[in-house]
Amino acid sequence: MAESAPLGLILLDGTYERVHYGLAMAASALAVNRPAVLFFTNGALLALAGRDGWQRLGENPLGQPATAQDSARVAAGVAGLEELLEACAALGARFIACEMGLRTMGLAANDLRNDVKIEIAGLVTFYNALPAGAQPSVL
């Protein structure tokens, strides 16, 4: 049986909803043995900035901060952002933090989580991780 092509996701937007859904997509792919490559850049990098960095992700259209959105999901029986991130790490997702995005956000390697393996690289590395012709999703 042929190996599945990896799911390639560019997490660009710094809102909680988009990062949460990107992690849900990746966790689902990994659960069915499809590799996932997650490229975090710009505002989405907050999700990798320490264990509580995700709490600084942007509000939803209703003005709810990330923590309120996460609490509402957990209360509804949906995995929270931290749970999804940990699941992706445990299932072998490849996490790439964009070097250009880190500079844009004023973050450095030592600002990132140390409990998740995170590469610091650029788009060339991300594209090389995907098969020729693959079209990554941008969230």
N, C-alpha and C positions, 0 to 999 in steps of 0.2 A: 504494500500500500504506500502511495506517495505521501511524503510529508506535506502538511498544509503550509501554504505561504503565510508568513507572519502578518498579523494585523499591524499596520503602521498608523499611529495616531500622533498628530501634532497638537499638543495642548498649549494653546496660545492665549486664550481669553482668561482673564484672572477672576472670573465669577465662579462662585461655589458650584452653581448648577452645571456648568460645562465641565469643570474638573471632575466632579462627582460622576457625571454620566460617562465621561471618558474612562474613568477607572472601572465603572460597571461594565462597559463594553470590553475592556481588556480582561477583566476577571472572568467574564463569560467566555471569551475566546479561549483563555487559558484552561478553563474548566472542561472544554471539549478538545483539549490537546492541540490547540492552534497557538503558536507562539505570538507574543505581542511585544512590540517595540514602542515605547512611549517617549516622545520628545517634548520635554517641557521647556517653554520659553516665555519671555516677558512676564506678564502678571501671573500666569499659571505656575511659575517657579515658586511662588509663595507656598504651594502645597508641599514642596520639598525643603522649605526653609525651617529646619528644626521640627520637633514633634508637634508643635502648636502653630506652625506657620500657616497651615490651612485656615486657621481661624481668622486670618486677615484677608482671605479671599473676598471678592466683592459681593455686594448685595444683589438680591434678585429684583425683578421689576416692582415688587411690592415693598421694597425697602428693607427687607429682612436681612440681617447680617448672617454670615456663614454659620455661626454657632446656633442661631435660631433655626435655620434651614436644616442643619444636621440633626438637631433635637427633634424636629418635626418628622423627619424621615425615620429616625430610630423609633419614635413613638408609634409610627405607622407600620412598624415591622420591616423596614427597609434598612439595609446595611448603611452605616454611617461612612463618612469619607475615610476616616482612619482605618476602619475595618476593611474597606475595599483596597486601600493602599497596601495594608499588610498582607491581604490575600494575594494581590498581584505580586508582591515581593516573594511570598512563600511559594507561589506557583511558577516562579521563574521569569517574570516579565523583565525585559531589559529597559532600564531607566536611563535616559540621557538628558542631562541638563545642558541647555544651549549656552555656549560660552559667550556669544554676543548678547543673549538675553540676560545673563548674569550681570554683565557690565551695564546694560541698560537699566537694570533694576537696582544697581548698587550693591549687589550680593557677591560674595566670594565663596570658594569651595568650602571653607570652614564654617560657613553659615548654613550649609545643607545638613540634612539628617545624616547621622552616622549609623543608623540601624538598618538602612536600606543601601544596597550597592548602587551607586549612582556614578555614571561616567560623565565627565565634562567634555563635550565635543561640539561639533557643528553639524550643519545640514548635510555635508558630504558624508560624514560617518552615518548619519541616519539613513540617507538614501542608499548607501552601500549595504545597509542591514536588510534592505528589502529587495525582492527579486526585480529584475528588469521589467519595466512596464507597470509596476505596482503604483496604485494611486492612493496615497495616504489620506486619511480623513483629517480635517482641521476642525478643532473645537475651540 
